[in-house]
């Protein structure tokens, strides 16, 4: 399983990388909007410095035609590095761009996926990752679990190297559902992860354990017992 952070916020990346086994970071134009009018390429370089070359960085193009997408992909690689995964929406023009870019060896994350046919075509075009939008699918009355399960079955039966990276989550129950349905990766807003570990029941359990220990040992810790 791969866990990616769905953010472009440098402080969030630094903070939550301490706690969670993050394997990469995903961005899109809406995520960058939340950061304000930052120096785009400088910001991406700082993100790369934070996560290092061994983890994946995914950056979405903004053009809506194949040639524009290809041009933007080349610019991202030229200005950041050739390891950046280029996120391409799975439209007809997007599929043309994916095919051309994969022919050049550019790593691709196929995004804005709502249907099985989009996923199948993206896989055939050579996309490395396929990103179905879980919560947005639910909002459109599309069953995301069945859709992801069908995607995974098709990938496995075809012997494809494409991986499902589920995205667009409102809560951790959706994240778990995506993984159980067959997604090999999920990209999640760090705050969603933070909130999941802030449950009152978890804090209560930790407090009870500590009280039971100190009731017998006082302020003496386990490490203190070795001295």
HUFEN-V888885 format. One record per residue. N is the residue number from 1. BURIAL is # if it has 16 or more other ideal C-beta (glycine too) atoms within 10 Angstrom, else .. Layout:
N|BURIAL / N|BURIAL
This chain:
1|. / 2|# / 3|# / 4|# / 5|# / 6|# / 7|# / 8|# / 9|# / 10|. / 11|. / 12|# / 13|# / 14|. / 15|. / 16|# / 17|# / 18|. / 19|. / 20|. / 21|. / 22|# / 23|# / 24|# / 25|# / 26|# / 27|# / 28|# / 29|. / 30|. / 31|# / 32|# / 33|. / 34|. / 35|. / 36|. / 37|. / 38|. / 39|. / 40|# / 41|. / 42|. / 43|# / 44|# / 45|. / 46|. / 47|# / 48|# / 49|. / 50|. / 51|# / 52|. / 53|. / 54|. / 55|# / 56|# / 57|# / 58|# / 59|# / 60|# / 61|# / 62|. / 63|# / 64|. / 65|. / 66|# / 67|. / 68|. / 69|# / 70|# / 71|. / 72|# / 73|# / 74|. / 75|. / 76|# / 77|# / 78|. / 79|. / 80|# / 81|. / 82|. / 83|. / 84|# / 85|# / 86|# / 87|# / 88|# / 89|# / 90|# / 91|. / 92|. / 93|# / 94|# / 95|# / 96|# / 97|# / 98|# / 99|# / 100|# / 101|# / 102|# / 103|. / 104|. / 105|. / 106|# / 107|# / 108|# / 109|# / 110|# / 111|# / 112|# / 113|# / 114|# / 115|. / 116|# / 117|. / 118|# / 119|# / 120|# / 121|# / 122|# / 123|# / 124|. / 125|# / 126|# / 127|# / 128|# / 129|# / 130|# / 131|# / 132|# / 133|# / 134|# / 135|# / 136|# / 137|# / 138|# / 139|. / 140|. / 141|. / 142|# / 143|. / 144|# / 145|# / 146|. / 147|# / 148|# / 149|# / 150|# / 151|# / 152|# / 153|. / 154|# / 155|# / 156|. / 157|. / 158|. / 159|. / 160|. / 161|. / 162|# / 163|# / 164|# / 165|# / 166|# / 167|# / 168|# / 169|# / 170|. / 171|. / 172|. / 173|. / 174|# / 175|# / 176|. / 177|# / 178|# / 179|# / 180|. / 181|# / 182|# / 183|# / 184|# / 185|# / 186|# / 187|# / 188|# / 189|# / 190|# / 191|. / 192|. / 193|# / 194|. / 195|. / 196|. / 197|. / 198|. / 199|. / 200|. / 201|. / 202|. / 203|. / 204|. / 205|. / 206|. / 207|. / 208|. / 209|. / 210|. / 211|. / 212|. / 213|. / 214|. / 215|. / 216|. / 217|. / 218|. / 219|. / 220|. / 221|. / 222|. / 223|. / 224|. / 225|. / 226|. / 227|.
